[in-house]
Amino acid sequence: MARSVGGEGDSYDDAAAESMNSFYKKGLIDFYGGWKGVMDVTIATMEWVAWYNSERLRS
């Protein structure tokens, strides 16, 4: 994930983190649900990050 426009700790930096967290939750955690344990979420998160960094469509 590229650094936001703002500097560390300012509102722009927080907005980018909040946006990414929301995208992650909607796209993975809420969409699939039914997790059996922490390891399931950990593995799914690693797969999601790999997809996000290399395969997703970018505008």
N, C-alpha and C positions, 0 to 999 in steps of 0.2 A: 504494500500500500504506500503510495507516495505521500510525502509530507504535505500538510495543508498549507494554505496561503499564509496563515498567521504564524506567530511564534509560539514557543512552548508556553502552555498554561493560559493562553488567552482564549477568547470566545470562539475564534475561528477554529482553533485546534480542538476544542471540545465539541464543536458542531460536526467536524469530520468523524471523530470517534463515535459520537452518538448515531450518526447516519450509518456507519459501518456496522455497529452493533445491532441496529434495527434491521438492516438488510440481512444479517446473519440469522437473527432470530426468526424473521418471517420466512426466509428462504430455506432454512434447515430445521431449526428446533420446533417451530409451530407447525410447519408443513408436514413433517414426517411423524413427529410425536411417538408415543408408545415406547419410550426408551426403557430398556430392561436394567440398565445400570450406567455408572459413570464411564466404563470402558466403551460402551456403545456410543455414547456421546463424543468421547475423545476420538475414536476412530472416524466417526462421521464428520467431525470438525476438521480433522486432518485432510480427509478427502475433499471437503468443501473448500478449504483453503487452496488445495492444489488446483481444483476446478477454477476458483476465482482468479488465481494468478496466471493460469495458462490457457484455459479453454473458453471462458465466458465471452459473449459478444460484447464488444466495446463500442461506444458511440464516437 
